């Protein structure tokens, strides 16, 4: 894995921890307390694996061209 791929993977890992480890539990807590359902966050949780895969493909394609 190249340096750019490692940096991107590290960033996506931290972003995943933030989304799934912080935002998800807080949103569930707020929903239990009576707030609206966060449709934007639900879409982000569903689409995050696809965004991650797409983001990792770009450095891999650039490296393959070399």
PDBQT receptor file of N, H, CA, C and O in Angstrom, charges set to zero:
ATOM      1  N   UNK A   1       0.844  -1.168   0.000  1.00  0.00    +0.000 N 
ATOM      2  CA  UNK A   1       0.000   0.000   0.000  1.00  0.00    +0.000 C 
ATOM      3  C   UNK A   1       0.895   1.239   0.000  1.00  0.00    +0.000 C 
ATOM      4  O   UNK A   1       1.856   1.313   0.765  1.00  0.00    +0.000 OA
ATOM      5  N   UNK A   2       0.585   2.190  -0.842  1.00  0.00    +0.000 N 
ATOM      6  H   UNK A   2      -0.196   2.130  -1.464  1.00  0.00    +0.000 HD
ATOM      7  CA  UNK A   2       1.380   3.408  -0.926  1.00  0.00    +0.000 C 
ATOM      8  C   UNK A   2       1.036   4.354   0.216  1.00  0.00    +0.000 C 
ATOM      9  O   UNK A   2       0.088   4.135   0.971  1.00  0.00    +0.000 OA
ATOM     10  N   UNK A   3       1.828   5.403   0.318  1.00  0.00    +0.000 N 
ATOM     11  H   UNK A   3       2.598   5.581  -0.295  1.00  0.00    +0.000 HD
ATOM     12  CA  UNK A   3       1.611   6.371   1.386  1.00  0.00    +0.000 C 
ATOM     13  C   UNK A   3       0.268   7.067   1.284  1.00  0.00    +0.000 C 
ATOM     14  O   UNK A   3      -0.395   7.292   2.297  1.00  0.00    +0.000 OA
ATOM     15  N   UNK A   4      -0.143   7.411   0.064  1.00  0.00    +0.000 N 
ATOM     16  H   UNK A   4       0.395   7.228  -0.759  1.00  0.00    +0.000 HD
ATOM     17  CA  UNK A   4      -1.437   8.076  -0.111  1.00  0.00    +0.000 C 
ATOM     18  C   UNK A   4      -2.584   7.149   0.258  1.00  0.00    +0.000 C 
ATOM     19  O   UNK A   4      -3.570   7.577   0.857  1.00  0.00    +0.000 OA
ATOM     20  N   UNK A   5      -2.452   5.881  -0.100  1.00  0.00    +0.000 N 
ATOM     21  H   UNK A   5      -1.651   5.533  -0.587  1.00  0.00    +0.000 HD
ATOM     22  CA  UNK A   5      -3.494   4.919   0.264  1.00  0.00    +0.000 C 
ATOM     23  C   UNK A   5      -3.582   4.751   1.776  1.00  0.00    +0.000 C 
ATOM     24  O   UNK A   5      -4.676   4.659   2.334  1.00  0.00    +0.000 OA
ATOM     25  N   UNK A   6      -2.432   4.711   2.433  1.00  0.00    +0.000 N 
ATOM     26  H   UNK A   6      -1.543   4.786   1.980  1.00  0.00    +0.000 HD
ATOM     27  CA  UNK A   6      -2.422   4.569   3.884  1.00  0.00    +0.000 C 
ATOM     28  C   UNK A   6      -3.065   5.774   4.564  1.00  0.00    +0.000 C 
ATOM     29  O   UNK A   6      -3.825   5.623   5.520  1.00  0.00    +0.000 OA
ATOM     30  N   UNK A   7      -2.753   6.979   4.063  1.00  0.00    +0.000 N 
ATOM     31  H   UNK A   7      -2.135   7.102   3.287  1.00  0.00    +0.000 HD
ATOM     32  CA  UNK A   7      -3.344   8.184   4.641  1.00  0.00    +0.000 C 
ATOM     33  C   UNK A   7      -4.850   8.202   4.436  1.00  0.00    +0.000 C 
ATOM     34  O   UNK A   7      -5.602   8.553   5.345  1.00  0.00    +0.000 OA
ATOM     35  N   UNK A   8      -5.291   7.821   3.239  1.00  0.00    +0.000 N 
ATOM     36  H   UNK A   8      -4.680   7.536   2.500  1.00  0.00    +0.000 HD
ATOM     37  CA  UNK A   8      -6.726   7.800   2.960  1.00  0.00    +0.000 C 
ATOM     38  C   UNK A   8      -7.422   6.761   3.824  1.00  0.00    +0.000 C 
ATOM     39  O   UNK A   8      -8.508   7.018   4.343  1.00  0.00    +0.000 OA
ATOM     40  N   UNK A   9      -6.812   5.591   3.986  1.00  0.00    +0.000 N 
ATOM     41  H   UNK A   9      -5.930   5.382   3.564  1.00  0.00    +0.000 HD
ATOM     42  CA  UNK A   9      -7.407   4.547   4.810  1.00  0.00    +0.000 C 
ATOM     43  C   UNK A   9      -7.489   4.982   6.265  1.00  0.00    +0.000 C 
ATOM     44  O   UNK A   9      -8.485   4.717   6.938  1.00  0.00    +0.000 OA
ATOM     45  N   UNK A  10      -6.460   5.639   6.748  1.00  0.00    +0.000 N 
ATOM     46  H   UNK A  10      -5.651   5.854   6.201  1.00  0.00    +0.000 HD
ATOM     47  CA  UNK A  10      -6.456   6.131   8.127  1.00  0.00    +0.000 C 
ATOM     48  C   UNK A  10      -7.565   7.171   8.319  1.00  0.00    +0.000 C 
ATOM     49  O   UNK A  10      -8.286   7.132   9.317  1.00  0.00    +0.000 OA
ATOM     50  N   UNK A  11      -7.702   8.099   7.368  1.00  0.00    +0.000 N 
ATOM     51  H   UNK A  11      -7.117   8.132   6.558  1.00  0.00    +0.000 HD
ATOM     52  CA  UNK A  11      -8.750   9.109   7.442  1.00  0.00    +0.000 C 
ATOM     53  C   UNK A  11     -10.129   8.467   7.448  1.00  0.00    +0.000 C 
ATOM     54  O   UNK A  11     -10.989   8.851   8.241  1.00  0.00    +0.000 OA
ATOM     55  N   UNK A  12     -10.349   7.493   6.571  1.00  0.00    +0.000 N 
ATOM     56  H   UNK A  12      -9.651   7.181   5.926  1.00  0.00    +0.000 HD
ATOM     57  CA  UNK A  12     -11.649   6.834   6.494  1.00  0.00    +0.000 C 
ATOM     58  C   UNK A  12     -11.943   6.017   7.751  1.00  0.00    +0.000 C 
ATOM     59  O   UNK A  12     -13.097   5.915   8.169  1.00  0.00    +0.000 OA
ATOM     60  N   UNK A  13     -10.911   5.440   8.350  1.00  0.00    +0.000 N 
ATOM     61  H   UNK A  13      -9.974   5.523   8.010  1.00  0.00    +0.000 HD
ATOM     62  CA  UNK A  13     -11.110   4.717   9.610  1.00  0.00    +0.000 C 
ATOM     63  C   UNK A  13     -11.558   5.670  10.725  1.00  0.00    +0.000 C 
ATOM     64  O   UNK A  13     -12.472   5.357  11.487  1.00  0.00    +0.000 OA
ATOM     65  N   UNK A  14     -10.910   6.829  10.809  1.00  0.00    +0.000 N 
ATOM     66  H   UNK A  14     -10.168   7.083  10.190  1.00  0.00    +0.000 HD
ATOM     67  CA  UNK A  14     -11.292   7.811  11.824  1.00  0.00    +0.000 C 
ATOM     68  C   UNK A  14     -12.702   8.326  11.549  1.00  0.00    +0.000 C 
ATOM     69  O   UNK A  14     -13.491   8.493  12.479  1.00  0.00    +0.000 OA
ATOM     70  N   UNK A  15     -13.023   8.576  10.287  1.00  0.00    +0.000 N 
ATOM     71  H   UNK A  15     -12.381   8.439   9.532  1.00  0.00    +0.000 HD
ATOM     72  CA  UNK A  15     -14.360   9.029   9.930  1.00  0.00    +0.000 C 
ATOM     73  C   UNK A  15     -15.406   7.972  10.277  1.00  0.00    +0.000 C 
ATOM     74  O   UNK A  15     -16.486   8.307  10.764  1.00  0.00    +0.000 OA
ATOM     75  N   UNK A  16     -15.097   6.711  10.032  1.00  0.00    +0.000 N 
ATOM     76  H   UNK A  16     -14.220   6.439   9.636  1.00  0.00    +0.000 HD
ATOM     77  CA  UNK A  16     -16.019   5.625  10.382  1.00  0.00    +0.000 C 
ATOM     78  C   UNK A  16     -16.244   5.527  11.874  1.00  0.00    +0.000 C 
ATOM     79  O   UNK A  16     -17.371   5.309  12.321  1.00  0.00    +0.000 OA
ATOM     80  N   UNK A  17     -15.191   5.686  12.647  1.00  0.00    +0.000 N 
ATOM     81  H   UNK A  17     -14.276   5.863  12.284  1.00  0.00    +0.000 HD
ATOM     82  CA  UNK A  17     -15.327   5.662  14.100  1.00  0.00    +0.000 C 
ATOM     83  C   UNK A  17     -16.203   6.819  14.562  1.00  0.00    +0.000 C 
ATOM     84  O   UNK A  17     -17.039   6.659  15.451  1.00  0.00    +0.000 OA
ATOM     85  N   UNK A  18     -16.008   7.982  13.955  1.00  0.00    +0.000 N 
ATOM     86  H   UNK A  18     -15.329   8.113  13.233  1.00  0.00    +0.000 HD
ATOM     87  CA  UNK A  18     -16.823   9.147  14.323  1.00  0.00    +0.000 C 
ATOM     88  C   UNK A  18     -18.291   8.914  13.979  1.00  0.00    +0.000 C 
ATOM     89  O   UNK A  18     -19.173   9.167  14.800  1.00  0.00    +0.000 OA
ATOM     90  N   UNK A  19     -18.552   8.429  12.760  1.00  0.00    +0.000 N 
ATOM     91  H   UNK A  19     -17.835   8.223  12.094  1.00  0.00    +0.000 HD
ATOM     92  CA  UNK A  19     -19.938   8.257  12.316  1.00  0.00    +0.000 C 
ATOM     93  C   UNK A  19     -20.628   7.150  13.094  1.00  0.00    +0.000 C 
ATOM     94  O   UNK A  19     -21.719   7.348  13.629  1.00  0.00    +0.000 OA
ATOM     95  N   UNK A  20     -19.991   5.977  13.160  1.00  0.00    +0.000 N 
ATOM     96  H   UNK A  20     -19.105   5.816  12.725  1.00  0.00    +0.000 HD
ATOM     97  CA  UNK A  20     -20.638   4.825  13.784  1.00  0.00    +0.000 C 
ATOM     98  C   UNK A  20     -20.466   4.780  15.305  1.00  0.00    +0.000 C 
ATOM     99  O   UNK A  20     -21.291   4.191  16.003  1.00  0.00    +0.000 OA
ATOM    100  N   UNK A  21     -19.416   5.388  15.814  1.00  0.00    +0.000 N 
ATOM    101  H   UNK A  21     -18.746   5.867  15.247  1.00  0.00    +0.000 HD
ATOM    102  CA  UNK A  21     -19.162   5.309  17.248  1.00  0.00    +0.000 C 
ATOM    103  C   UNK A  21     -19.672   6.483  18.042  1.00  0.00    +0.000 C 
ATOM    104  O   UNK A  21     -19.914   6.359  19.242  1.00  0.00    +0.000 OA
ATOM    105  N   UNK A  22     -19.844   7.642  17.389  1.00  0.00    +0.000 N 
ATOM    106  H   UNK A  22     -19.647   7.744  16.414  1.00  0.00    +0.000 HD
ATOM    107  CA  UNK A  22     -20.288   8.828  18.114  1.00  0.00    +0.000 C 
ATOM    108  C   UNK A  22     -21.661   9.288  17.633  1.00  0.00    +0.000 C 
ATOM    109  O   UNK A  22     -22.586   9.441  18.431  1.00  0.00    +0.000 OA
ATOM    110  N   UNK A  23     -21.788   9.508  16.327  1.00  0.00    +0.000 N 
ATOM    111  H   UNK A  23     -21.037   9.383  15.679  1.00  0.00    +0.000 HD
ATOM    112  CA  UNK A  23     -23.051  10.048  15.797  1.00  0.00    +0.000 C 
ATOM    113  C   UNK A  23     -24.209   9.062  15.928  1.00  0.00    +0.000 C 
ATOM    114  O   UNK A  23     -25.313   9.461  16.297  1.00  0.00    +0.000 OA
ATOM    115  N   UNK A  24     -23.983   7.812  15.638  1.00  0.00    +0.000 N 
ATOM    116  H   UNK A  24     -23.086   7.488  15.337  1.00  0.00    +0.000 HD
ATOM    117  CA  UNK A  24     -25.056   6.824  15.707  1.00  0.00    +0.000 C 
ATOM    118  C   UNK A  24     -25.625   6.695  17.121  1.00  0.00    +0.000 C 
ATOM    119  O   UNK A  24     -26.841   6.785  17.286  1.00  0.00    +0.000 OA
ATOM    120  N   UNK A  25     -24.795   6.486  18.147  1.00  0.00    +0.000 N 
ATOM    121  H   UNK A  25     -23.807   6.412  18.012  1.00  0.00    +0.000 HD
ATOM    122  CA  UNK A  25     -25.373   6.387  19.495  1.00  0.00    +0.000 C 
ATOM    123  C   UNK A  25     -26.053   7.680  19.956  1.00  0.00    +0.000 C 
ATOM    124  O   UNK A  25     -27.096   7.635  20.609  1.00  0.00    +0.000 OA
ATOM    125  N   UNK A  26     -25.461   8.833  19.613  1.00  0.00    +0.000 N 
ATOM    126  H   UNK A  26     -24.614   8.869  19.083  1.00  0.00    +0.000 HD
ATOM    127  CA  UNK A  26     -26.088  10.096  20.010  1.00  0.00    +0.000 C 
ATOM    128  C   UNK A  26     -27.434  10.292  19.315  1.00  0.00    +0.000 C 
ATOM    129  O   UNK A  26     -28.388  10.767  19.931  1.00  0.00    +0.000 OA
ATOM    130  N   UNK A  27     -27.512   9.928  18.040  1.00  0.00    +0.000 N 
ATOM    131  H   UNK A  27     -26.736   9.543  17.540  1.00  0.00    +0.000 HD
ATOM    132  CA  UNK A  27     -28.778  10.060  17.318  1.00  0.00    +0.000 C 
ATOM    133  C   UNK A  27     -29.834   9.137  17.898  1.00  0.00    +0.000 C 
ATOM    134  O   UNK A  27     -30.997   9.517  18.032  1.00  0.00    +0.000 OA
ATOM    135  N   UNK A  28     -29.429   7.927  18.240  1.00  0.00    +0.000 N 
ATOM    136  H   UNK A  28     -28.484   7.617  18.131  1.00  0.00    +0.000 HD
ATOM    137  CA  UNK A  28     -30.381   6.997  18.862  1.00  0.00    +0.000 C 
ATOM    138  C   UNK A  28     -30.865   7.543  20.207  1.00  0.00    +0.000 C 
ATOM    139  O   UNK A  28     -32.048   7.438  20.532  1.00  0.00    +0.000 OA
ATOM    140  N   UNK A  29     -29.970   8.112  20.968  1.00  0.00    +0.000 N 
ATOM    141  H   UNK A  29     -29.009   8.197  20.703  1.00  0.00    +0.000 HD
ATOM    142  CA  UNK A  29     -30.343   8.706  22.250  1.00  0.00    +0.000 C 
ATOM    143  C   UNK A  29     -31.321   9.860  22.046  1.00  0.00    +0.000 C 
ATOM    144  O   UNK A  29     -32.325   9.957  22.752  1.00  0.00    +0.000 OA
ATOM    145  N   UNK A  30     -31.032  10.727  21.090  1.00  0.00    +0.000 N 
ATOM    146  H   UNK A  30     -30.217  10.648  20.517  1.00  0.00    +0.000 HD
ATOM    147  CA  UNK A  30     -31.936  11.853  20.824  1.00  0.00    +0.000 C 
ATOM    148  C   UNK A  30     -33.292  11.380  20.329  1.00  0.00    +0.000 C 
ATOM    149  O   UNK A  30     -34.312  11.975  20.678  1.00  0.00    +0.000 OA
ATOM    150  N   UNK A  31     -33.329  10.323  19.523  1.00  0.00    +0.000 N 
ATOM    151  H   UNK A  31     -32.501   9.840  19.239  1.00  0.00    +0.000 HD
ATOM    152  CA  UNK A  31     -34.613   9.799  19.052  1.00  0.00    +0.000 C 
ATOM    153  C   UNK A  31     -35.429   9.255  20.218  1.00  0.00    +0.000 C 
ATOM    154  O   UNK A  31     -36.647   9.429  20.263  1.00  0.00    +0.000 OA
ATOM    155  N   UNK A  32     -34.756   8.594  21.167  1.00  0.00    +0.000 N 
ATOM    156  H   UNK A  32     -33.766   8.453  21.131  1.00  0.00    +0.000 HD
ATOM    157  CA  UNK A  32     -35.457   8.072  22.349  1.00  0.00    +0.000 C 
ATOM    158  C   UNK A  32     -36.008   9.225  23.184  1.00  0.00    +0.000 C 
ATOM    159  O   UNK A  32     -37.072   9.108  23.791  1.00  0.00    +0.000 OA
ATOM    160  N   UNK A  33     -35.280  10.334  23.209  1.00  0.00    +0.000 N 
ATOM    161  H   UNK A  33     -34.416  10.429  22.715  1.00  0.00    +0.000 HD
ATOM    162  CA  UNK A  33     -35.718  11.486  23.997  1.00  0.00    +0.000 C 
ATOM    163  C   UNK A  33     -36.771  12.326  23.288  1.00  0.00    +0.000 C 
ATOM    164  O   UNK A  33     -37.276  13.289  23.865  1.00  0.00    +0.000 OA
ATOM    165  N   UNK A  34     -37.115  11.976  22.036  1.00  0.00    +0.000 N 
ATOM    166  H   UNK A  34     -36.704  11.194  21.568  1.00  0.00    +0.000 HD
ATOM    167  CA  UNK A  34     -38.222  12.646  21.381  1.00  0.00    +0.000 C 
ATOM    168  C   UNK A  34     -37.862  13.559  20.226  1.00  0.00    +0.000 C 
ATOM    169  O   UNK A  34     -38.731  14.282  19.739  1.00  0.00    +0.000 OA
ATOM    170  N   UNK A  35     -36.635  13.561  19.772  1.00  0.00    +0.000 N 
ATOM    171  H   UNK A  35     -35.928  12.975  20.167  1.00  0.00    +0.000 HD
ATOM    172  CA  UNK A  35     -36.250  14.408  18.632  1.00  0.00    +0.000 C 
ATOM    173  C   UNK A  35     -36.702  13.766  17.324  1.00  0.00    +0.000 C 
ATOM    174  O   UNK A  35     -37.158  12.623  17.301  1.00  0.00    +0.000 OA
ATOM    175  N   UNK A  36     -36.564  14.527  16.230  1.00  0.00    +0.000 N 
ATOM    176  H   UNK A  36     -36.193  15.456  16.249  1.00  0.00    +0.000 HD
ATOM    177  CA  UNK A  36     -36.916  13.996  14.920  1.00  0.00    +0.000 C 
ATOM    178  C   UNK A  36     -35.912  12.929  14.486  1.00  0.00    +0.000 C 
ATOM    179  O   UNK A  36     -34.794  12.866  14.997  1.00  0.00    +0.000 OA
ATOM    180  N   UNK A  37     -36.324  12.101  13.544  1.00  0.00    +0.000 N 
ATOM    181  H   UNK A  37     -37.232  12.152  13.128  1.00  0.00    +0.000 HD
ATOM    182  CA  UNK A  37     -35.443  11.073  12.993  1.00  0.00    +0.000 C 
ATOM    183  C   UNK A  37     -34.439  11.742  12.056  1.00  0.00    +0.000 C 
ATOM    184  O   UNK A  37     -34.847  12.473  11.154  1.00  0.00    +0.000 OA
ATOM    185  N   UNK A  38     -33.137  11.513  12.245  1.00  0.00    +0.000 N 
ATOM    186  H   UNK A  38     -32.805  10.920  12.978  1.00  0.00    +0.000 HD
ATOM    187  CA  UNK A  38     -32.120  12.163  11.404  1.00  0.00    +0.000 C 
ATOM    188  C   UNK A  38     -31.947  11.432  10.069  1.00  0.00    +0.000 C 
ATOM    189  O   UNK A  38     -31.087  10.561   9.939  1.00  0.00    +0.000 OA
ATOM    190  N   UNK A  39     -32.759  11.788   9.094  1.00  0.00    +0.000 N 
ATOM    191  H   UNK A  39     -33.457  12.496   9.199  1.00  0.00    +0.000 HD
ATOM    192  CA  UNK A  39     -32.737  11.088   7.809  1.00  0.00    +0.000 C 
ATOM    193  C   UNK A  39     -31.398  11.244   7.092  1.00  0.00    +0.000 C 
ATOM    194  O   UNK A  39     -30.945  10.312   6.427  1.00  0.00    +0.000 OA
ATOM    195  N   UNK A  40     -30.770  12.389   7.214  1.00  0.00    +0.000 N 
ATOM    196  H   UNK A  40     -31.138  13.146   7.754  1.00  0.00    +0.000 HD
ATOM    197  CA  UNK A  40     -29.467  12.593   6.582  1.00  0.00    +0.000 C 
ATOM    198  C   UNK A  40     -28.409  11.663   7.140  1.00  0.00    +0.000 C 
ATOM    199  O   UNK A  40     -27.604  11.116   6.386  1.00  0.00    +0.000 OA
ATOM    200  N   UNK A  41     -28.401  11.478   8.451  1.00  0.00    +0.000 N 
ATOM    201  H   UNK A  41     -29.055  11.923   9.063  1.00  0.00    +0.000 HD
ATOM    202  CA  UNK A  41     -27.430  10.576   9.068  1.00  0.00    +0.000 C 
ATOM    203  C   UNK A  41     -27.720   9.124   8.725  1.00  0.00    +0.000 C 
ATOM    204  O   UNK A  41     -26.797   8.328   8.553  1.00  0.00    +0.000 OA
ATOM    205  N   UNK A  42     -28.987   8.780   8.625  1.00  0.00    +0.000 N 
ATOM    206  H   UNK A  42     -29.737   9.427   8.765  1.00  0.00    +0.000 HD
ATOM    207  CA  UNK A  42     -29.334   7.409   8.242  1.00  0.00    +0.000 C 
ATOM    208  C   UNK A  42     -28.816   7.121   6.841  1.00  0.00    +0.000 C 
ATOM    209  O   UNK A  42     -28.270   6.048   6.584  1.00  0.00    +0.000 OA
ATOM    210  N   UNK A  43     -28.987   8.080   5.936  1.00  0.00    +0.000 N 
ATOM    211  H   UNK A  43     -29.430   8.951   6.145  1.00  0.00    +0.000 HD
ATOM    212  CA  UNK A  43     -28.466   7.911   4.573  1.00  0.00    +0.000 C 
ATOM    213  C   UNK A  43     -26.944   7.796   4.589  1.00  0.00    +0.000 C 
ATOM    214  O   UNK A  43     -26.381   6.986   3.853  1.00  0.00    +0.000 OA
ATOM    215  N   UNK A  44     -26.271   8.595   5.419  1.00  0.00    +0.000 N 
ATOM    216  H   UNK A  44     -26.729   9.253   6.017  1.00  0.00    +0.000 HD
ATOM    217  CA  UNK A  44     -24.808   8.524   5.505  1.00  0.00    +0.000 C 
ATOM    218  C   UNK A  44     -24.360   7.169   6.050  1.00  0.00    +0.000 C 
ATOM    219  O   UNK A  44     -23.362   6.622   5.581  1.00  0.00    +0.000 OA
ATOM    220  N   UNK A  45     -25.078   6.618   7.029  1.00  0.00    +0.000 N 
ATOM    221  H   UNK A  45     -25.889   7.062   7.409  1.00  0.00    +0.000 HD
ATOM    222  CA  UNK A  45     -24.698   5.317   7.582  1.00  0.00    +0.000 C 
ATOM    223  C   UNK A  45     -24.827   4.221   6.542  1.00  0.00    +0.000 C 
ATOM    224  O   UNK A  45     -24.000   3.311   6.478  1.00  0.00    +0.000 OA
ATOM    225  N   UNK A  46     -25.878   4.314   5.722  1.00  0.00    +0.000 N 
ATOM    226  H   UNK A  46     -26.550   5.053   5.775  1.00  0.00    +0.000 HD
ATOM    227  CA  UNK A  46     -26.104   3.295   4.702  1.00  0.00    +0.000 C 
ATOM    228  C   UNK A  46     -25.081   3.433   3.571  1.00  0.00    +0.000 C 
ATOM    229  O   UNK A  46     -24.584   2.432   3.053  1.00  0.00    +0.000 OA
ATOM    230  N   UNK A  47     -24.774   4.662   3.195  1.00  0.00    +0.000 N 
ATOM    231  H   UNK A  47     -25.178   5.474   3.615  1.00  0.00    +0.000 HD
ATOM    232  CA  UNK A  47     -23.908   4.898   2.038  1.00  0.00    +0.000 C 
ATOM    233  C   UNK A  47     -22.423   4.959   2.378  1.00  0.00    +0.000 C 
ATOM    234  O   UNK A  47     -21.593   4.955   1.468  1.00  0.00    +0.000 OA
ATOM    235  N   UNK A  48     -22.064   5.015   3.651  1.00  0.00    +0.000 N 
ATOM    236  H   UNK A  48     -22.738   5.018   4.390  1.00  0.00    +0.000 HD
ATOM    237  CA  UNK A  48     -20.659   5.156   4.033  1.00  0.00    +0.000 C 
ATOM    238  C   UNK A  48     -19.762   4.059   3.464  1.00  0.00    +0.000 C 
ATOM    239  O   UNK A  48     -18.690   4.384   2.953  1.00  0.00    +0.000 OA
ATOM    240  N   UNK A  49     -20.136   2.779   3.522  1.00  0.00    +0.000 N 
ATOM    241  H   UNK A  49     -21.007   2.515   3.937  1.00  0.00    +0.000 HD
ATOM    242  CA  UNK A  49     -19.249   1.757   2.942  1.00  0.00    +0.000 C 
ATOM    243  C   UNK A  49     -19.006   1.964   1.448  1.00  0.00    +0.000 C 
ATOM    244  O   UNK A  49     -17.907   1.695   0.961  1.00  0.00    +0.000 OA
ATOM    245  N   UNK A  50     -20.009   2.434   0.719  1.00  0.00    +0.000 N 
ATOM    246  H   UNK A  50     -20.901   2.653   1.114  1.00  0.00    +0.000 HD
ATOM    247  CA  UNK A  50     -19.838   2.686  -0.713  1.00  0.00    +0.000 C 
ATOM    248  C   UNK A  50     -18.950   3.901  -0.957  1.00  0.00    +0.000 C 
ATOM    249  O   UNK A  50     -18.137   3.911  -1.881  1.00  0.00    +0.000 OA
ATOM    250  N   UNK A  51     -19.112   4.930  -0.116  1.00  0.00    +0.000 N 
ATOM    251  H   UNK A  51     -19.772   4.922   0.635  1.00  0.00    +0.000 HD
ATOM    252  CA  UNK A  51     -18.246   6.104  -0.239  1.00  0.00    +0.000 C 
ATOM    253  C   UNK A  51     -16.799   5.730   0.060  1.00  0.00    +0.000 C 
ATOM    254  O   UNK A  51     -15.878   6.203  -0.605  1.00  0.00    +0.000 OA
ATOM    255  N   UNK A  52     -16.606   4.882   1.058  1.00  0.00    +0.000 N 
ATOM    256  H   UNK A  52     -17.354   4.498   1.599  1.00  0.00    +0.000 HD
ATOM    257  CA  UNK A  52     -15.256   4.459   1.430  1.00  0.00    +0.000 C 
ATOM    258  C   UNK A  52     -14.611   3.670   0.296  1.00  0.00    +0.000 C 
ATOM    259  O   UNK A  52     -13.445   3.894  -0.030  1.00  0.00    +0.000 OA
ATOM    260  N   UNK A  53     -15.349   2.764  -0.294  1.00  0.00    +0.000 N 
ATOM    261  H   UNK A  53     -16.296   2.583  -0.029  1.00  0.00    +0.000 HD
ATOM    262  CA  UNK A  53     -14.826   1.966  -1.393  1.00  0.00    +0.000 C 
ATOM    263  C   UNK A  53     -14.461   2.854  -2.584  1.00  0.00    +0.000 C 
ATOM    264  O   UNK A  53     -13.412   2.671  -3.202  1.00  0.00    +0.000 OA
ATOM    265  N   UNK A  54     -15.311   3.793  -2.893  1.00  0.00    +0.000 N 
ATOM    266  H   UNK A  54     -16.163   3.942  -2.391  1.00  0.00    +0.000 HD
ATOM    267  CA  UNK A  54     -15.059   4.707  -4.005  1.00  0.00    +0.000 C 
ATOM    268  C   UNK A  54     -13.836   5.578  -3.724  1.00  0.00    +0.000 C 
ATOM    269  O   UNK A  54     -13.022   5.813  -4.617  1.00  0.00    +0.000 OA
ATOM    270  N   UNK A  55     -13.705   6.051  -2.498  1.00  0.00    +0.000 N 
ATOM    271  H   UNK A  55     -14.366   5.859  -1.772  1.00  0.00    +0.000 HD
ATOM    272  CA  UNK A  55     -12.570   6.896  -2.145  1.00  0.00    +0.000 C 
ATOM    273  C   UNK A  55     -11.257   6.134  -2.207  1.00  0.00    +0.000 C 
ATOM    274  O   UNK A  55     -10.224   6.722  -2.526  1.00  0.00    +0.000 OA
ATOM    275  N   UNK A  56     -11.270   4.853  -1.914  1.00  0.00    +0.000 N 
ATOM    276  H   UNK A  56     -12.110   4.375  -1.655  1.00  0.00    +0.000 HD
ATOM    277  CA  UNK A  56     -10.045   4.060  -1.953  1.00  0.00    +0.000 C 
ATOM    278  C   UNK A  56      -9.681   3.649  -3.378  1.00  0.00    +0.000 C 
ATOM    279  O   UNK A  56      -8.516   3.360  -3.650  1.00  0.00    +0.000 OA
ATOM    280  N   UNK A  57     -10.632   3.617  -4.276  1.00  0.00    +0.000 N 
ATOM    281  H   UNK A  57     -11.578   3.852  -4.056  1.00  0.00    +0.000 HD
ATOM    282  CA  UNK A  57     -10.353   3.223  -5.657  1.00  0.00    +0.000 C 
ATOM    283  C   UNK A  57      -9.520   4.268  -6.383  1.00  0.00    +0.000 C 
ATOM    284  O   UNK A  57      -8.687   3.919  -7.219  1.00  0.00    +0.000 OA
ATOM    285  N   UNK A  58      -9.728   5.533  -6.080  1.00  0.00    +0.000 N 
ATOM    286  H   UNK A  58     -10.405   5.817  -5.401  1.00  0.00    +0.000 HD
ATOM    287  CA  UNK A  58      -9.027   6.593  -6.797  1.00  0.00    +0.000 C 
ATOM    288  C   UNK A  58      -7.508   6.503  -6.619  1.00  0.00    +0.000 C 
ATOM    289  O   UNK A  58      -6.802   6.525  -7.627  1.00  0.00    +0.000 OA
ATOM    290  N   UNK A  59      -6.959   6.403  -5.400  1.00  0.00    +0.000 N 
ATOM    291  H   UNK A  59      -7.532   6.385  -4.581  1.00  0.00    +0.000 HD
ATOM    292  CA  UNK A  59      -5.492   6.275  -5.288  1.00  0.00    +0.000 C 
ATOM    293  C   UNK A  59      -4.975   4.965  -5.892  1.00  0.00    +0.000 C 
ATOM    294  O   UNK A  59      -3.859   4.916  -6.411  1.00  0.00    +0.000 OA
ATOM    295  N   UNK A  60      -5.781   3.914  -5.823  1.00  0.00    +0.000 N 
ATOM    296  H   UNK A  60      -6.687   3.953  -5.401  1.00  0.00    +0.000 HD
ATOM    297  CA  UNK A  60      -5.341   2.638  -6.403  1.00  0.00    +0.000 C 
ATOM    298  C   UNK A  60      -5.228   2.727  -7.915  1.00  0.00    +0.000 C 
ATOM    299  O   UNK A  60      -4.291   2.187  -8.504  1.00  0.00    +0.000 OA
ATOM    300  N   UNK A  61      -6.184   3.411  -8.550  1.00  0.00    +0.000 N 
ATOM    301  H   UNK A  61      -6.945   3.850  -8.072  1.00  0.00    +0.000 HD
ATOM    302  CA  UNK A  61      -6.128   3.576 -10.006  1.00  0.00    +0.000 C 
ATOM    303  C   UNK A  61      -4.938   4.428 -10.415  1.00  0.00    +0.000 C 
ATOM    304  O   UNK A  61      -4.267   4.126 -11.402  1.00  0.00    +0.000 OA
ATOM    305  N   UNK A  62      -4.672   5.484  -9.668  1.00  0.00    +0.000 N 
ATOM    306  H   UNK A  62      -5.217   5.729  -8.866  1.00  0.00    +0.000 HD
ATOM    307  CA  UNK A  62      -3.516   6.340  -9.966  1.00  0.00    +0.000 C 
ATOM    308  C   UNK A  62      -2.218   5.556  -9.823  1.00  0.00    +0.000 C 
ATOM    309  O   UNK A  62      -1.300   5.714 -10.628  1.00  0.00    +0.000 OA
ATOM    310  N   UNK A  63      -2.143   4.718  -8.809  1.00  0.00    +0.000 N 
ATOM    311  H   UNK A  63      -2.889   4.590  -8.156  1.00  0.00    +0.000 HD
ATOM    312  CA  UNK A  63      -0.925   3.922  -8.595  1.00  0.00    +0.000 C 
ATOM    313  C   UNK A  63      -0.775   2.871  -9.689  1.00  0.00    +0.000 C 
ATOM    314  O   UNK A  63       0.344   2.561 -10.096  1.00  0.00    +0.000 OA
ATOM    315  N   UNK A  64      -1.874   2.325 -10.164  1.00  0.00    +0.000 N 
ATOM    316  H   UNK A  64      -2.784   2.576  -9.833  1.00  0.00    +0.000 HD
ATOM    317  CA  UNK A  64      -1.815   1.297 -11.209  1.00  0.00    +0.000 C 
ATOM    318  C   UNK A  64      -1.342   1.889 -12.535  1.00  0.00    +0.000 C 
ATOM    319  O   UNK A  64      -0.729   1.183 -13.335  1.00  0.00    +0.000 OA
ATOM    320  N   UNK A  65      -1.611   3.153 -12.780  1.00  0.00    +0.000 N 
ATOM    321  H   UNK A  65      -2.110   3.727 -12.130  1.00  0.00    +0.000 HD
ATOM    322  CA  UNK A  65      -1.204   3.803 -14.016  1.00  0.00    +0.000 C 
ATOM    323  C   UNK A  65       0.307   3.999 -14.082  1.00  0.00    +0.000 C 
ATOM    324  O   UNK A  65       0.875   4.066 -15.172  1.00  0.00    +0.000 OA
ATOM    325  N   UNK A  66       0.953   4.092 -12.938  1.00  0.00    +0.000 N 
ATOM    326  H   UNK A  66       0.491   4.037 -12.053  1.00  0.00    +0.000 HD
ATOM    327  CA  UNK A  66       2.401   4.327 -12.907  1.00  0.00    +0.000 C 
ATOM    328  C   UNK A  66       3.178   3.160 -13.358  1.00  0.00    +0.000 C 
ATOM    329  O   UNK A  66       4.408   3.210 -13.385  1.00  0.00    +0.000 OA
TER     330      UNK A  66
